[in-house]
Amino acid sequence: MSDSLPPSPQEGEHPLKGKTGLKRVWNATLYSFAGLGAAWKHEDAFRQETLLALAMLPLAWLLGDNNLARAAMIASVLLVLIVELLNSAIEAVVDRISLENHHLAKRAKDIGSAAVFLSLINVLVIWGLVLTA
């Protein structure tokens, strides 16, 4: 066997594990768009935050007085979307495992929610600092 071939997936791993090159990049891109579409379709909070981001991103460009300020403002808004996607993924996995009330399920969902909350505070802090500088 040649050393240049990717290793075969381990038992129990997804068959696309170990794929390399442009095919892997293409598949990953398609999965990412599918994830964004699923979040848009099934997650109210993601839709609301996306609409807010679509308003805030042009504002960041207009209100930031230099590229560093603009970058911080834009990154803070995008971070909210990233954290919301991760929170939604956690909630989906928890719900897939069981819909019954369990203290660990509640803890996982609450921690995900706290992460979104902190990312929103981050937006307020960064935008406040940039706009009052």
C-alpha positions in Angstrom: 0.0 0.0 0.0 1.3 3.5 -0.9 2.1 6.0 1.8 0.4 8.7 -0.2 -3.1 7.2 0.1 -5.3 8.5 2.8 -6.0 6.1 5.6 -9.3 4.2 5.4 -12.0 5.3 7.9 -12.0 3.5 11.2 -14.9 1.3 12.1 -17.9 3.4 13.0 -16.6 6.5 11.4 -18.3 8.3 8.6 -17.3 6.9 5.1 -16.2 10.4 4.0 -13.6 10.6 6.8 -10.2 10.5 5.2 -11.3 12.0 1.9 -8.9 14.6 0.8 -8.4 17.2 -1.9 -11.0 19.2 -3.8 -13.7 16.6 -3.4 -13.5 16.9 0.4 -13.5 20.7 0.1 -16.5 20.6 -2.2 -18.4 18.2 0.0 -17.6 20.3 3.1 -18.9 23.4 1.3 -22.2 21.7 0.4 -22.6 20.5 4.0 -22.0 24.0 5.3 -24.7 25.4 3.0 -27.0 22.6 4.0 -26.4 23.6 7.7 -27.1 27.2 7.0 -30.3 26.3 5.2 -31.4 24.0 8.1 -30.7 26.7 10.6 -32.6 29.3 8.6 -35.5 26.9 8.2 -35.7 25.5 11.7 -34.2 28.1 14.1 -36.2 31.3 14.8 -33.3 32.8 16.8 -30.9 32.2 13.9 -33.3 33.9 11.4 -33.7 36.9 13.8 -30.0 37.2 14.4 -29.2 36.9 10.7 -31.7 39.7 9.8 -30.1 41.8 12.5 -26.7 41.0 11.1 -27.7 42.0 7.6 -28.6 45.5 9.0 -25.6 45.8 11.3 -22.9 44.7 8.8 -23.3 47.7 6.5 -23.6 49.9 9.6 -20.3 48.6 10.8 -18.7 49.6 7.5 -20.2 53.1 7.7 -19.7 53.8 11.4 -16.3 52.3 11.9 -13.8 55.1 11.4 -10.9 52.7 10.4 -10.5 49.2 9.2 -9.6 47.8 12.6 -12.8 49.2 14.1 -14.8 47.9 11.2 -13.2 44.4 11.5 -14.0 44.3 15.2 -17.6 45.3 14.7 -18.1 42.9 11.8 -16.4 40.0 13.7 -18.5 40.6 16.8 -21.7 40.3 14.7 -20.5 37.2 12.9 -19.5 35.6 16.2 -23.1 35.8 17.3 -24.2 33.8 14.2 -21.4 31.2 14.8 -22.3 30.7 18.4 -26.0 30.5 17.6 -25.2 27.7 15.0 -23.3 25.8 17.6 -26.0 26.3 20.2 -28.6 25.0 17.7 -26.5 22.0 16.9 -26.2 21.2 20.7 -29.9 21.5 21.1 -30.6 19.3 18.1 -28.3 16.6 19.4 -29.8 16.7 22.9 -33.3 16.5 21.4 -32.2 13.6 19.2 -31.0 11.6 22.1 -34.1 12.2 24.2 -37.0 14.6 24.6 -37.5 13.8 28.3 -36.5 16.3 30.9 -33.1 15.5 32.3 -30.8 17.8 34.3 -27.8 17.2 31.9 -29.9 18.0 28.8 -31.1 21.2 30.6 -27.5 22.0 31.5 -26.2 21.5 27.9 -29.0 23.7 26.5 -28.5 26.4 29.2 -24.8 26.5 28.6 -25.4 26.9 24.9 -27.8 29.7 25.6 -25.3 31.4 27.9 -22.7 31.3 25.1 -25.1 33.1 22.8 -25.9 35.6 25.5 -22.2 36.3 26.0 -21.7 36.8 22.3 -24.5 39.4 22.3 -22.9 41.2 25.2 -19.6 41.1 23.2 -21.4 42.9 20.4 -22.6 45.6 22.8 -19.2 46.1 24.3 -17.3 46.2 21.0 -19.8 48.5 19.3 -20.0 50.7 22.4 -16.2 51.1 22.6 -15.8 51.7 18.9 -18.7 54.2 18.6 -17.7 56.2 21.8 -13.9 56.3 20.9 
